[in-house]
Amino acid sequence: MFSDYPPSSFYFKVVFTLTGNFVDTSFQDVSGISGELNVEEVEEGGENRFVYRLPKRVKHANLVLKRGIAGMSSPLVLWCKSVIEGDLSLSVETMPVTVYLMNEYQVPIRGWIFGNAYPVKWEVGEFNSTKNEVALETIELSYSTLNRIV
């Protein structure tokens, strides 16, 4: 018997539905899994003790993925290149992206699916001759829906 509480954050898996489960989907860091409910403040005439705060819509941060710079044949690099370096004459191809938090037995203990994801930023980290570090790229994805699945 094993316990999933509290879960460790270092063992995770990212799955891009349309690119399959290629080795280049290994990431060093995943962040931006969040949702925030926006509210509208409404003041009622004659009521000075409080303001009504009514729910409006959910706002999501970008999903941020960091990894070592991948080769040009990487399906993710090709997808980012087509969206970001394209001239938008073709429609932007979206895909579901799933992030799983895994336990020590390689079993997902938490999961989130990001619907209609597409790259909105692709950044290469700094090069510094005084440091001995891996060259990193950061991919930011926008998405329309976020659902917890596990």
N, C-alpha and C positions, 0 to 999 in steps of 0.2 A: 504494500500500500504506500502511495506517495501523496504528498500534499502539493497543491498548486498555489498555496498562499504562504507568503507573498511571492508572486512570480518574479523571476529574474528578467532583466530587460536585454540581456546580451545575445539571446538565441532567438532569432526571428527569420522569417522567410517572406519574400515578396514575389507575388505571382502576377505576371502580365498575361491576360487571357489570350490575346491574339498572337503573342510572340512565343508561346509555349513556355516550357520550363528550362530555358537555356542557362548555361553556367554564368553568363554575364548579368544575371539578375541578382548577384550577390552584392549586398550593400553593407557599408561600414556603419551607417547611421540612417535612421528613419525618424522624422519628426513632422509635426503639423497635424497629428490626428486630434482634431478638435471640432467642436460645434458650439455655437453661441446663439442664443435666442435673442434677437433684437426686440426691443419694446418701444411702444409709442406712449409718451406721457400725455395724459388728457386731464385738463383742469376743469372741474365742474363749477359752474357759476354758483356762488354763495357758500361753497364748501372750501374753507381755507385751511383745514387741518391736514389734508393729504392730497396727493396727486395720484390718479389712477395710472397704473402701468400695464398697458395691454400688449399681449404678445403679437408680433408682426410676422417675422420669418426667421429661418435659421440661416446663419452665416458660417461658412467653413473657411479655415485657413488653407493655404496651399499645402499639399503633401510634399515634403522635402526629402529627397533621397541622395545620399552621398556614397561615392565609391571611387576606387582607383580608375583612372582614365582608361576607357575601353577602346578596342580597335575599331576601325571604320566599318568592319563587317558585322558588328554587333547589331542585332535587330532593334535594340533600344536607341542606339546612336542613329541608325537609319530613320527611325520614327521621329526622333527629335529634330534631325536635320530636315526631314520633309516638312515638318510643321513650322519650325522656327526660321529656317533658311529659305523656305518656299515663298512664293509671292502671293499666296492665298488665292490663286486662280483655281486651285482644286480645294474641295471641302476638307476640313480638318478631320482626320480619322481619330475617333475616340475609342477607348476600350476600358473595360472594367479592370481594376487593379485591386488585388487582395493582399493584405498584410496579416501574417499570422505570428503570434507570439507562441513559441514552442517550449515544451518542457524538456527535461533531460532525456526523455525516451523518444524524442522527435515527434511528439503528438501535439497538435495545436491546442492550446488552452485558452486563447483569446483570438479573435479574428475580426477584421474590418474589411468591408468591400466598398470601394470608391467607384461609383458609377459614372460613366461618360468622362473618364479622365483623359487629359491631353496635356502635353508639355507647354508651359508658359514661360519658362526660364531655363537656360542651360548655361552653366558657368564653370569655368576651369579655375581651380584654386591658384594661389600665387606660387611662383617659382622663386626659390630662395637658395642661393649657393652656399649659405652658411648652415643650412639644416639638412639632415639626412632623413627626409620623409617621402612617402609615396605621393605622387602627383594625383590630386583628387579632382573629380568633376561632381557638380551638384545639379540635379535635375529637379525642377519644381513642377508639380502637376496641379492643374485646376480640375475640379470635379463638381458634379451637380448633386450627387447624393452620397451619404455616408450611412452605412448600416452595420451594426455589430452582428456577426453571424455565429460566434461561438461564445 
